[in-house]
């Protein structure tokens, strides 16, 4: 990925994206907790993809913003389609891309016409911005081929600091439609709890293959540990993170802030088998 320099003539959305890039991919870190959590999320996403899909596979990156997942995957040899509602960000992504294949398909992924099917669909840090997480999973299932995969990352709703409502407790999600699709944490509506993920995936026609939790409050700086994070070697930070993952699941669900999950759309033979047992 090519590093670009700020240009004062850029559109506001490019400038905002560049500030995130400084922290997320260029290494000019002001908030180590945030940067470390973002790095863990990217590595988890790439691992969930590369474990099951070889280079050359067709991947759709939904709400891909400044392309920090799209570009590396393209550079690994995947054929990537970038999507975001902010069409003007496509040219910002082009500035950073050095090689690889990226197609650009701006628009609302719920209704945009896309060249189906994909081998994999990424919905990273997007499902919490929609009033209908169940519909987003269903749409992702439509976009991926039978036997293909959907990879999702999202904040963990069971995390002890979360104050947002639980989706399955909401009697009328349509009440939130007027505020959905907003960027950044201010745009979060529902945060999925781990126990919600598999049932919602099943309703969408997806099978949950793997789900992991990460980012404890110490390593993410959520309990005013930024002072210590700046002075701790990264291997020690990663070691603390790994120790937290060994906790009993009930406690880990409360202490780990991030969910990463991979779903598979059953192949045609599997789908016929499922229908036959209903």
Backbone as CSV, one residue per row, in Angstrom:
resi,resn,N_x,N_y,N_z,CA_x,CA_y,CA_z,C_x,C_y,C_z
1,UNK,0.847,-1.192,0.000,0.000,0.000,0.000,0.886,1.247,0.000
2,UNK,0.599,2.136,-0.918,1.385,3.344,-1.045,0.995,4.361,0.036
3,UNK,1.989,5.005,0.625,1.705,6.071,1.575,1.497,7.368,0.807
4,UNK,0.450,8.102,1.156,0.176,9.383,0.514,0.334,10.493,1.535
5,UNK,0.564,11.690,1.043,0.733,12.855,1.903,-0.493,13.748,1.807
6,UNK,-0.829,14.364,2.913,-2.004,15.226,2.990,-1.911,16.379,1.996
7,UNK,-3.001,16.636,1.309,-3.129,17.766,0.393,-4.305,18.603,0.885
8,UNK,-4.058,19.867,1.157,-5.103,20.736,1.701,-6.272,20.932,0.747
9,UNK,-6.083,20.584,-0.518,-7.166,20.714,-1.494,-8.071,19.487,-1.554
10,UNK,-7.763,18.478,-0.776,-8.587,17.279,-0.762,-9.989,17.571,-0.233
11,UNK,-10.983,16.758,-0.638,-12.318,16.849,-0.018,-12.239,16.503,1.470
12,UNK,-13.228,16.952,2.220,-13.241,16.726,3.668,-13.190,15.238,4.014
13,UNK,-13.884,14.391,3.229,-13.895,12.958,3.536,-12.516,12.331,3.346
14,UNK,-11.740,12.837,2.388,-10.372,12.350,2.204,-9.504,12.742,3.391
15,UNK,-9.648,13.986,3.839,-8.843,14.451,4.970,-9.154,13.646,6.226
16,UNK,-10.443,13.373,6.453,-10.827,12.577,7.614,-10.258,11.160,7.500
17,UNK,-10.296,10.586,6.297,-9.749,9.243,6.082,-8.243,9.228,6.317
18,UNK,-7.579,10.282,5.882,-6.128,10.361,6.050,-5.747,10.376,7.532
19,UNK,-6.514,11.079,8.356,-6.224,11.106,9.795,-6.338,9.715,10.399
20,UNK,-7.325,8.944,9.942,-7.426,7.564,10.405,-6.251,6.735,9.888
21,UNK,-5.844,6.970,8.646,-4.730,6.213,8.084,-3.436,6.442,8.856
22,UNK,-3.233,7.666,9.328,-2.034,7.941,10.116,-1.947,6.997,11.302
23,UNK,-3.080,6.760,11.938,-3.129,5.918,13.132,-3.173,4.442,12.785
24,UNK,-3.899,4.093,11.724,-4.217,2.700,11.450,-3.188,1.977,10.589
25,UNK,-2.585,2.666,9.619,-1.679,1.962,8.702,-0.322,2.636,8.522
26,UNK,-0.204,3.912,8.855,1.064,4.598,8.621,1.958,4.642,9.853
27,UNK,1.427,4.263,11.010,2.260,4.132,12.194,2.517,5.404,12.965
28,UNK,1.828,6.488,12.633,1.974,7.712,13.421,0.932,7.661,14.540
29,UNK,1.275,6.924,15.597,0.283,6.529,16.595,0.193,7.550,17.723
30,UNK,-1.015,8.048,17.927,-1.295,8.891,19.083,-1.996,8.097,20.177
31,UNK,-2.849,7.174,19.780,-3.611,6.363,20.728,-3.238,4.899,20.499
32,UNK,-2.340,4.389,21.320,-1.832,3.038,21.108,-2.924,1.989,21.316
33,UNK,-3.810,2.214,22.269,-4.888,1.262,22.486,-5.730,1.091,21.242
34,UNK,-6.104,2.201,20.615,-6.895,2.150,19.391,-6.106,1.474,18.269
35,UNK,-4.850,1.872,18.101,-4.038,1.328,17.010,-3.817,-0.168,17.175
36,UNK,-3.568,-0.617,18.407,-3.354,-2.039,18.636,-4.636,-2.833,18.360
37,UNK,-5.767,-2.305,18.806,-7.042,-2.995,18.573,-7.342,-3.080,17.080
38,UNK,-7.057,-1.993,16.350,-7.290,-1.995,14.901,-6.389,-3.023,14.225
39,UNK,-5.136,-3.093,14.646,-4.211,-4.059,14.061,-4.674,-5.486,14.324
40,UNK,-5.159,-5.766,15.530,-5.669,-7.108,15.825,-6.864,-7.440,14.939
41,UNK,-7.727,-6.444,14.724,-8.919,-6.663,13.900,-8.530,-6.961,12.449
42,UNK,-7.575,-6.242,11.922,-7.136,-6.493,10.539,-6.514,-7.871,10.409
43,UNK,-5.637,-8.217,11.356,-4.983,-9.516,11.275,-5.989,-10.655,11.401
44,UNK,-6.972,-10.479,12.280,-8.010,-11.505,12.421,-8.797,-11.654,11.130
45,UNK,-9.137,-10.530,10.501,-9.894,-10.571,9.243,-9.112,-11.276,8.147
46,UNK,-7.846,-10.890,7.970,-7.044,-11.510,6.921,-6.871,-13.007,7.176
47,UNK,-6.718,-13.384,8.443,-6.587,-14.802,8.763,-7.859,-15.567,8.424
48,UNK,-9.016,-15.005,8.768,-10.287,-15.673,8.485,-10.507,-15.841,6.979
49,UNK,-9.976,-14.912,6.192,-10.092,-15.013,4.731,-9.104,-16.031,4.176
50,UNK,-7.821,-15.865,4.523,-6.777,-16.679,3.887,-6.837,-18.139,4.304
51,UNK,-7.465,-18.446,5.442,-7.609,-19.836,5.868,-8.499,-20.645,4.925
52,UNK,-9.402,-19.972,4.237,-10.400,-20.723,3.451,-10.452,-20.327,1.977
53,UNK,-9.880,-19.182,1.618,-9.948,-18.732,0.228,-8.544,-18.483,-0.307
54,UNK,-8.189,-19.084,-1.444,-6.859,-18.874,-2.019,-6.804,-17.568,-2.804
55,UNK,-5.604,-17.035,-3.045,-5.466,-15.885,-3.938,-6.156,-16.155,-5.273
56,UNK,-6.749,-15.122,-5.821,-7.535,-15.259,-7.039,-9.019,-15.280,-6.767
57,UNK,-9.398,-15.581,-5.520,-10.812,-15.583,-5.159,-11.373,-14.165,-5.252
58,UNK,-12.674,-14.085,-5.538,-13.352,-12.799,-5.696,-13.964,-12.388,-4.360
59,UNK,-13.569,-11.217,-3.874,-13.998,-10.755,-2.554,-14.664,-9.391,-2.677
60,UNK,-15.797,-9.241,-2.022,-16.495,-7.961,-1.911,-16.236,-7.391,-0.528
61,UNK,-15.752,-6.157,-0.482,-15.513,-5.458,0.785,-16.595,-4.392,0.936
62,UNK,-17.573,-4.657,1.807,-18.729,-3.777,1.986,-18.378,-2.645,2.956
63,UNK,-18.803,-1.427,2.607,-18.511,-0.243,3.432,-17.018,-0.168,3.706
64,UNK,-16.237,-0.211,2.641,-14.793,-0.397,2.727,-14.016,0.873,3.034
65,UNK,-14.690,2.023,3.033,-14.070,3.301,3.415,-12.773,3.534,2.650
66,UNK,-11.665,3.771,3.393,-10.408,4.140,2.731,-9.612,2.947,2.227
67,UNK,-10.220,1.755,2.226,-9.627,0.613,1.543,-8.514,-0.104,2.281
68,UNK,-8.454,0.019,3.603,-7.347,-0.588,4.336,-7.456,-2.097,4.487
69,UNK,-8.580,-2.673,4.067,-8.708,-4.122,3.935,-8.669,-4.498,2.454
70,UNK,-9.311,-3.685,1.622,-9.364,-3.970,0.185,-7.974,-4.003,-0.442
71,UNK,-7.158,-2.990,-0.146,-5.852,-2.875,-0.799,-4.927,-4.031,-0.429
72,UNK,-4.741,-4.355,0.870,-3.857,-5.489,1.184,-4.334,-6.806,0.579
73,UNK,-5.652,-7.039,0.568,-6.153,-8.282,-0.019,-5.863,-8.329,-1.516
74,UNK,-6.024,-7.192,-2.196,-5.682,-7.145,-3.626,-4.196,-7.406,-3.833
75,UNK,-3.378,-6.869,-2.939,-1.933,-7.066,-3.055,-1.527,-8.498,-2.719
76,UNK,-2.379,-9.233,-1.996,-2.139,-10.662,-1.740,-2.545,-11.522,-2.935
77,UNK,-3.215,-10.919,-3.922,-3.601,-11.665,-5.107,-5.084,-11.923,-5.244
78,UNK,-5.894,-11.401,-4.329,-7.346,-11.562,-4.435,-7.921,-10.519,-5.404
79,UNK,-9.014,-10.876,-6.042,-9.727,-9.939,-6.910,-10.813,-9.272,-6.055
80,UNK,-10.610,-8.017,-5.736,-11.414,-7.334,-4.726,-12.361,-6.326,-5.374
81,UNK,-13.576,-6.287,-4.873,-14.514,-5.230,-5.243,-14.730,-4.344,-4.021
82,UNK,-14.366,-3.098,-4.160,-14.523,-2.093,-3.093,-15.909,-1.484,-3.181
83,UNK,-16.572,-1.371,-2.037,-17.899,-0.755,-1.988,-17.975,0.203,-0.810
84,UNK,-18.580,1.347,-1.037,-18.882,2.276,0.051,-19.923,3.265,-0.458
85,UNK,-20.756,3.782,0.456,-21.762,4.757,0.071,-21.140,6.101,-0.299
86,UNK,-19.913,6.343,0.186,-19.217,7.605,-0.126,-18.384,7.398,-1.390
87,UNK,-19.004,7.660,-2.519,-18.370,7.357,-3.806,-17.051,8.086,-3.994
88,UNK,-16.921,9.276,-3.395,-15.718,10.082,-3.604,-14.470,9.440,-2.992
89,UNK,-14.654,8.471,-2.074,-13.500,7.819,-1.466,-12.802,6.859,-2.423
90,UNK,-13.462,6.491,-3.509,-12.848,5.557,-4.455,-11.537,6.110,-4.993
91,UNK,-11.509,7.396,-5.323,-10.277,7.984,-5.856,-9.194,8.087,-4.790
92,UNK,-9.587,8.218,-3.522,-8.595,8.209,-2.444,-7.952,6.821,-2.342
93,UNK,-8.768,5.784,-2.475,-8.239,4.420,-2.450,-7.294,4.203,-3.628
94,UNK,-7.657,4.711,-4.776,-6.794,4.562,-5.959,-5.430,5.203,-5.733
95,UNK,-5.388,6.306,-4.992,-4.108,6.961,-4.697,-3.185,6.035,-3.922
96,UNK,-3.754,5.227,-3.042,-2.939,4.390,-2.146,-2.597,3.037,-2.750
97,UNK,-3.373,2.586,-3.731,-3.147,1.263,-4.307,-1.893,1.250,-5.165
98,UNK,-1.038,0.247,-4.969,0.172,0.109,-5.773,0.023,-0.960,-6.849
99,UNK,-0.594,-2.089,-6.506,-0.779,-3.164,-7.482,-1.939,-4.026,-7.030
100,UNK,-2.268,-5.001,-7.849,-3.408,-5.850,-7.543,-4.665,-5.358,-8.245
101,UNK,-5.719,-6.160,-8.140,-6.975,-5.876,-8.839,-8.039,-5.426,-7.857
102,UNK,-8.507,-4.188,-8.033,-9.633,-3.673,-7.255,-10.647,-3.078,-8.219
103,UNK,-11.877,-3.563,-8.144,-12.993,-2.965,-8.862,-13.727,-2.046,-7.886
104,UNK,-14.332,-1.012,-8.396,-14.998,-0.037,-7.538,-16.490,-0.031,-7.822
105,UNK,-17.279,-0.225,-6.766,-18.737,-0.306,-6.887,-19.370,0.502,-5.751
106,UNK,-19.310,1.832,-5.841,-19.905,2.644,-4.780,-21.424,2.527,-4.759
107,UNK,-22.009,2.726,-3.571,-23.453,2.685,-3.429,-23.872,1.912,-2.190
108,UNK,-25.161,1.842,-1.976,-25.729,1.127,-0.845,-25.730,-0.373,-1.151
109,UNK,-24.985,-1.138,-0.371,-24.832,-2.573,-0.652,-26.145,-3.329,-0.550
110,UNK,-27.159,-2.749,0.100,-28.453,-3.419,0.207,-29.151,-3.531,-1.147
111,UNK,-28.909,-2.542,-2.018,-29.674,-2.555,-3.272,-28.838,-2.318,-4.522
112,UNK,-27.532,-2.197,-4.390,-26.691,-1.949,-5.551,-26.602,-3.211,-6.415
113,UNK,-26.479,-3.016,-7.718,-26.327,-4.117,-8.658,-24.849,-4.504,-8.708
114,UNK,-24.525,-5.711,-8.280,-23.143,-6.164,-8.208,-22.944,-7.404,-9.066
115,UNK,-21.721,-7.612,-9.555,-21.437,-8.790,-10.416,-21.324,-10.057,-9.572
116,UNK,-22.439,-10.705,-9.325,-22.483,-11.886,-8.468,-21.970,-13.116,-9.216
117,UNK,-21.613,-14.186,-8.491,-21.493,-14.228,-7.038,-20.049,-13.989,-6.623
118,UNK,-19.835,-13.701,-5.340,-18.492,-13.550,-4.788,-18.116,-14.812,-4.015
119,UNK,-16.813,-15.045,-3.919,-16.326,-16.158,-3.098,-16.332,-15.774,-1.621
120,UNK,-16.148,-14.503,-1.354,-16.131,-14.024,0.022,-16.676,-12.613,0.105
121,UNK,-17.329,-12.303,1.207,-17.854,-10.963,1.462,-17.363,-10.516,2.831
122,UNK,-16.788,-9.321,2.895,-16.361,-8.737,4.165,-17.398,-7.727,4.633
123,UNK,-17.813,-7.843,5.883,-18.627,-6.814,6.530,-17.918,-6.464,7.845
124,UNK,-16.870,-5.670,7.727,-16.045,-5.331,8.878,-16.454,-3.972,9.427
125,UNK,-16.865,-3.963,10.687,-17.266,-2.743,11.394,-18.378,-2.005,10.640
126,UNK,-19.374,-2.755,10.173,-20.492,-2.134,9.471,-21.838,-2.547,10.055
127,UNK,-21.943,-3.774,10.565,-23.253,-4.271,10.995,-23.808,-3.471,12.171
128,UNK,-22.934,-2.875,12.959,-23.385,-2.062,14.102,-23.925,-0.699,13.678
129,UNK,-23.780,-0.362,12.395,-24.264,0.922,11.880,-25.618,0.807,11.189
130,UNK,-26.206,-0.384,11.192,-27.487,-0.561,10.522,-28.587,-0.883,11.523
131,UNK,-29.796,-0.427,11.196,-30.950,-0.703,12.054,-31.408,-2.156,11.922
132,UNK,-30.926,-2.843,10.894,-31.387,-4.219,10.635,-30.190,-5.144,10.418
133,UNK,-29.467,-5.495,11.480,-28.334,-6.411,11.325,-28.715,-7.731,10.686
134,UNK,-29.930,-8.198,10.963,-30.381,-9.453,10.364,-30.481,-9.336,8.853
135,UNK,-30.943,-8.184,8.376,-31.057,-7.984,6.932,-29.692,-7.848,6.265
136,UNK,-28.733,-7.258,6.979,-27.390,-7.153,6.406,-26.768,-8.538,6.250
137,UNK,-26.924,-9.392,7.241,-26.411,-10.758,7.116,-27.107,-11.502,5.969
138,UNK,-28.419,-11.297,5.845,-29.152,-11.938,4.756,-28.658,-11.439,3.397
139,UNK,-28.388,-10.133,3.309,-27.882,-9.577,2.058,-26.483,-10.115,1.748
140,UNK,-25.642,-10.225,2.755,-24.309,-10.788,2.549,-24.407,-12.221,2.047
141,UNK,-25.372,-12.979,2.582,-25.564,-14.357,2.130,-25.982,-14.406,0.665
142,UNK,-26.765,-13.424,0.227,-27.173,-13.369,-1.181,-25.993,-13.071,-2.104
143,UNK,-25.047,-12.291,-1.587,-23.939,-11.833,-2.418,-22.827,-12.859,-2.580
144,UNK,-22.819,-13.881,-1.718,-21.753,-14.874,-1.760,-22.277,-16.162,-2.415
145,UNK,-21.420,-16.849,-3.116,-21.818,-18.090,-3.799,-22.075,-19.202,-2.781
146,UNK,-22.847,-20.226,-3.152,-22.950,-21.408,-2.301,-21.558,-21.990,-2.050
147,UNK,-21.253,-22.254,-0.800,-19.925,-22.720,-0.436,-18.951,-21.600,-0.154
148,UNK,-19.383,-20.333,-0.349,-18.536,-19.186,-0.084,-18.642,-18.719,1.366
149,UNK,-17.957,-17.613,1.667,-17.787,-17.203,3.052,-18.120,-15.720,3.269
150,UNK,-18.619,-15.435,4.451,-18.829,-14.065,4.919,-17.978,-13.881,6.162
151,UNK,-17.182,-12.820,6.186,-16.334,-12.510,7.342,-16.820,-11.202,7.956
152,UNK,-17.063,-11.244,9.249,-17.617,-10.087,9.954,-16.741,-9.728,11.154
153,UNK,-16.508,-8.433,11.351,-16.004,-7.952,12.630,-16.966,-6.884,13.132
154,UNK,-17.109,-6.811,14.448,-18.027,-5.846,15.048,-17.712,-5.737,16.535
155,UNK,-17.990,-4.604,17.162,-17.815,-4.529,18.621,-18.712,-5.523,19.340
156,UNK,-18.238,-6.019,20.445,-18.956,-7.015,21.241,-19.981,-6.333,22.138
157,UNK,-21.261,-6.631,21.930,-22.314,-6.017,22.718,-22.322,-6.440,24.172
158,UNK,-21.705,-7.578,24.493,-21.663,-8.041,25.878,-20.533,-7.404,26.676
159,UNK,-19.679,-6.636,26.010,-18.564,-5.949,26.675,-19.091,-5.054,27.783
160,UNK,-18.424,-5.050,28.914,-18.977,-4.409,30.108,-19.180,-2.904,29.973
161,UNK,-18.508,-2.278,29.010,-18.656,-0.835,28.827,-19.773,-0.455,27.853
162,UNK,-20.364,-1.429,27.191,-21.395,-1.138,26.198,-22.707,-0.710,26.859
163,UNK,-23.269,0.390,26.359,-24.552,0.894,26.875,-25.649,0.870,25.812
164,UNK,-25.329,0.356,24.629,-26.302,0.360,23.538,-27.276,-0.813,23.672
165,UNK,-28.458,-0.687,23.047,-29.464,-1.758,23.176,-29.052,-3.027,22.451
166,UNK,-29.670,-4.118,22.864,-29.470,-5.414,22.237,-30.477,-5.575,21.105
167,UNK,-30.000,-6.005,19.944,-30.881,-6.072,18.781,-32.085,-6.980,19.028
168,UNK,-31.863,-8.143,19.597,-32.975,-9.081,19.773,-33.951,-8.639,20.855
169,UNK,-33.616,-7.586,21.607,-34.555,-7.018,22.585,-35.380,-5.880,21.992
170,UNK,-35.048,-5.474,20.755,-35.726,-4.330,20.146,-37.050,-4.773,19.517
171,UNK,-38.127,-4.097,19.902,-39.442,-4.447,19.349,-39.689,-3.798,17.995
172,UNK,-38.952,-2.705,17.694,-39.193,-1.991,16.445,-37.898,-1.374,15.919
173,UNK,-37.027,-2.172,15.274,-35.770,-1.641,14.744,-35.957,-0.529,13.717
174,UNK,-37.137,-0.464,13.074,-37.351,0.583,12.065,-37.237,1.980,12.674
175,UNK,-37.402,2.091,13.984,-37.289,3.401,14.645,-35.887,3.981,14.493
176,UNK,-34.909,3.126,14.181,-33.520,3.581,14.072,-33.096,3.837,12.624
177,UNK,-33.985,3.632,11.674,-33.591,3.750,10.270,-33.120,5.148,9.903
178,UNK,-33.657,6.168,10.559,-33.283,7.543,10.211,-31.858,7.890,10.621
179,UNK,-31.259,7.085,11.493,-29.906,7.400,11.967,-28.886,6.337,11.562
180,UNK,-29.272,5.389,10.702,-28.327,4.336,10.331,-27.351,4.807,9.253
181,UNK,-26.299,4.042,9.090,-25.242,4.259,8.092,-24.345,5.452,8.401
182,UNK,-24.408,5.993,9.621,-23.490,7.070,9.974,-22.130,6.474,10.327
183,UNK,-21.024,7.160,9.966,-19.693,6.605,10.249,-19.283,6.806,11.702
184,UNK,-18.185,6.163,12.075,-17.547,6.316,13.383,-18.432,5.768,14.503
185,UNK,-17.936,5.813,15.719,-18.655,5.203,16.839,-19.964,5.918,17.144
186,UNK,-20.091,7.190,16.755,-21.349,7.900,16.972,-22.490,7.269,16.172
187,UNK,-22.145,6.497,15.143,-23.161,5.877,14.311,-23.556,4.470,14.731
188,UNK,-23.027,3.998,15.858,-23.392,2.662,16.319,-24.833,2.641,16.814
189,UNK,-25.577,1.620,16.424,-26.989,1.493,16.815,-27.151,0.309,17.761
190,UNK,-26.968,-0.895,17.235,-26.970,-2.106,18.056,-25.565,-2.704,18.024
191,UNK,-25.128,-3.268,19.157,-23.918,-4.077,19.169,-24.325,-5.511,19.446
192,UNK,-24.016,-6.393,18.518,-24.413,-7.789,18.667,-23.724,-8.440,19.859
193,UNK,-24.472,-9.231,20.612,-23.918,-10.046,21.684,-23.509,-11.394,21.087
194,UNK,-22.477,-12.038,21.643,-22.026,-13.308,21.055,-23.136,-14.328,20.876
195,UNK,-24.061,-14.388,21.825,-25.124,-15.389,21.716,-26.147,-15.062,20.635
196,UNK,-26.113,-13.832,20.103,-27.025,-13.465,19.020,-26.498,-13.879,17.648
197,UNK,-25.183,-14.035,17.550,-24.542,-14.150,16.239,-24.993,-15.403,15.491
198,UNK,-24.910,-16.561,16.127,-25.248,-17.805,15.414,-26.710,-17.868,15.002
199,UNK,-27.681,-17.515,15.885,-29.085,-17.550,15.438,-29.376,-16.587,14.299
200,UNK,-28.791,-15.381,14.334,-29.010,-14.433,13.246,-28.411,-14.952,11.948
201,UNK,-27.242,-15.577,12.044,-26.618,-16.158,10.850,-27.478,-17.276,10.283
202,UNK,-28.015,-18.122,11.146,-28.851,-19.233,10.680,-30.091,-18.721,9.953
203,UNK,-30.686,-17.645,10.473,-31.854,-17.055,9.808,-31.488,-16.509,8.437
204,UNK,-30.240,-16.102,8.271,-29.778,-15.574,6.986,-29.344,-16.676,6.031
205,UNK,-29.369,-17.918,6.483,-28.929,-19.024,5.634,-27.435,-19.250,5.680
206,UNK,-26.792,-18.821,6.773,-25.352,-18.962,6.924,-25.034,-19.871,8.109
207,UNK,-23.900,-20.541,8.024,-23.430,-21.402,9.107,-22.235,-20.727,9.771
208,UNK,-22.308,-20.521,11.084,-21.181,-19.949,11.822,-20.082,-20.995,11.931
209,UNK,-18.927,-20.708,11.327,-17.797,-21.640,11.373,-16.850,-21.327,12.519
210,UNK,-16.627,-20.045,12.754,-15.627,-19.662,13.749,-15.952,-18.282,14.289
211,UNK,-15.807,-18.111,15.595,-15.996,-16.797,16.201,-14.959,-16.614,17.296
212,UNK,-14.271,-15.469,17.298,-13.278,-15.171,18.316,-13.564,-13.813,18.932
213,UNK,-13.108,-13.645,20.160,-13.200,-12.371,20.866,-11.789,-11.864,21.128
214,UNK,-11.621,-10.538,21.115,-10.294,-9.965,21.350,-10.427,-8.569,21.938
215,UNK,-9.293,-8.013,22.312,-9.144,-6.624,22.781,-9.731,-6.422,24.169
216,UNK,-8.898,-6.705,25.188,-9.338,-6.465,26.551,-9.165,-4.992,26.919
217,UNK,-9.762,-4.539,28.007,-9.719,-3.108,28.331,-8.321,-2.579,28.603
218,UNK,-7.393,-3.432,29.030,-6.030,-2.982,29.280,-5.291,-2.715,27.970
219,UNK,-5.348,-3.688,27.051,-4.592,-3.555,25.803,-5.257,-2.592,24.830
220,UNK,-6.535,-2.257,25.054,-7.230,-1.298,24.196,-7.238,0.113,24.777
221,UNK,-6.693,0.271,25.966,-6.653,1.586,26.586,-7.984,2.080,27.087
222,UNK,-8.942,1.170,27.303,-10.285,1.583,27.708,-10.400,1.930,29.188
223,UNK,-9.368,1.618,29.956,-9.411,1.929,31.396,-8.214,2.818,31.754
224,UNK,-7.998,3.795,30.893,-6.963,4.812,31.105,-5.563,4.198,31.255
225,UNK,-5.275,3.225,30.377,-3.957,2.590,30.405,-3.039,3.101,29.295
226,UNK,-3.446,4.158,28.590,-2.634,4.649,27.476,-1.220,5.012,27.935
227,UNK,-1.085,5.596,29.127,0.230,5.957,29.667,1.136,4.732,29.730
228,UNK,0.588,3.616,30.196,1.379,2.396,30.331,1.621,1.736,28.982
229,UNK,0.631,1.795,28.089,0.810,1.200,26.765,1.959,1.856,26.011
230,UNK,2.158,3.130,26.202,3.246,3.829,25.519,4.613,3.387,26.016
231,UNK,4.644,2.777,27.184,5.914,2.376,27.787,6.125,0.868,27.799
232,UNK,5.115,0.129,27.384,5.208,-1.336,27.386,5.648,-1.846,26.017
233,UNK,6.574,-2.799,25.958,6.935,-3.410,24.664,5.716,-4.108,24.058
234,UNK,5.610,-4.064,22.744,4.457,-4.669,22.080,4.317,-6.156,22.408
235,UNK,5.400,-6.949,22.496,5.213,-8.356,22.858,4.547,-8.546,24.218
236,UNK,4.821,-7.649,25.161,4.179,-7.747,26.466,2.686,-7.445,26.356
237,UNK,2.343,-6.441,25.538,0.936,-6.111,25.311,0.215,-7.310,24.690
238,UNK,0.841,-7.913,23.688,0.226,-9.073,23.031,0.110,-10.250,23.997
239,UNK,1.079,-10.393,24.890,1.011,-11.457,25.877,-0.156,-11.279,26.830
240,UNK,-0.407,-10.041,27.257,-1.562,-9.760,28.114,-2.862,-10.069,27.392
241,UNK,-2.882,-9.762,26.104,-4.070,-10.050,25.298,-4.320,-11.562,25.243
242,UNK,-3.273,-12.327,25.033,-3.426,-13.782,24.954,-3.859,-14.375,26.287
243,UNK,-3.366,-13.830,27.382,-3.771,-14.325,28.698,-5.270,-14.140,28.916
244,UNK,-5.782,-12.986,28.480,-7.206,-12.717,28.661,-8.054,-13.714,27.886
245,UNK,-7.576,-14.144,26.731,-8.331,-15.085,25.914,-8.449,-16.467,26.564
246,UNK,-7.623,-16.733,27.578,-7.689,-18.020,28.260,-8.731,-18.029,29.370
247,UNK,-9.356,-16.893,29.622,-10.365,-16.818,30.674,-11.589,-17.652,30.313
248,UNK,-12.371,-18.085,31.303,-13.634,-18.768,31.002,-14.503,-17.924,30.084
249,UNK,-15.243,-18.562,29.195,-15.980,-17.839,28.153,-16.942,-16.806,28.733
250,UNK,-17.569,-17.130,29.857,-18.527,-16.192,30.443,-17.849,-14.887,30.836
251,UNK,-16.641,-14.981,31.367,-15.896,-13.788,31.757,-15.294,-13.095,30.540
252,UNK,-14.783,-13.887,29.592,-14.177,-13.308,28.388,-15.190,-12.479,27.613
253,UNK,-16.457,-12.920,27.564,-17.488,-12.170,26.841,-17.691,-10.782,27.437
254,UNK,-17.436,-10.631,28.714,-17.615,-9.339,29.360,-16.376,-8.454,29.257
255,UNK,-15.201,-9.078,29.067,-13.949,-8.336,29.118,-13.313,-8.074,27.756
256,UNK,-13.782,-8.736,26.704,-13.188,-8.563,25.381,-14.138,-7.769,24.489
257,UNK,-13.607,-6.750,23.845,-14.442,-5.729,23.203,-14.791,-6.005,21.756
258,UNK,-14.170,-7.008,21.144,-14.301,-7.165,19.696,-14.671,-8.583,19.302
259,UNK,-15.571,-8.695,18.326,-15.963,-9.989,17.751,-15.422,-10.083,16.325
260,UNK,-14.876,-11.237,15.988,-14.544,-11.568,14.598,-15.163,-12.922,14.297
261,UNK,-15.857,-13.034,13.179,-16.569,-14.277,12.877,-16.493,-14.592,11.389
262,UNK,-16.507,-15.897,11.102,-16.583,-16.346,9.708,-17.790,-17.256,9.559
263,UNK,-18.572,-16.975,8.520,-19.752,-17.768,8.201,-19.562,-18.401,6.823
264,UNK,-20.204,-19.523,6.619,-20.188,-20.179,5.310,-21.615,-20.322,4.807
265,UNK,-21.796,-20.017,3.539,-23.083,-20.300,2.916,-23.071,-21.747,2.462
266,UNK,-23.991,-22.568,2.947,-23.967,-23.987,2.569,-24.024,-24.176,1.055
267,UNK,-23.327,-25.207,0.579,-23.403,-25.549,-0.834,-24.776,-26.071,-1.190
268,UNK,-25.025,-26.222,-2.458,-26.366,-26.635,-2.908,-26.774,-27.988,-2.335
269,UNK,-25.839,-28.937,-2.315,-26.164,-30.266,-1.784,-26.541,-30.174,-0.307
270,UNK,-25.781,-29.344,0.459,-26.098,-29.168,1.868,-27.457,-28.522,2.051
271,UNK,-27.757,-27.511,1.213,-29.035,-26.821,1.324,-30.191,-27.780,1.074
272,UNK,-30.030,-28.673,0.091,-31.084,-29.649,-0.197,-31.257,-30.607,0.980
273,UNK,-30.133,-30.958,1.608,-30.196,-31.858,2.749,-30.938,-31.197,3.907
274,UNK,-30.627,-29.911,4.165,-31.290,-29.194,5.229,-32.804,-29.120,4.982
275,UNK,-33.179,-28.822,3.733,-34.592,-28.725,3.410,-35.292,-30.073,3.616
276,UNK,-34.547,-31.139,3.347,-35.138,-32.459,3.481,-35.363,-32.882,4.916
277,UNK,-34.669,-32.241,5.852,-34.827,-32.610,7.262,-35.764,-31.692,8.000
278,UNK,-36.318,-30.669,7.335,-37.211,-29.727,8.011,-38.565,-30.384,8.282
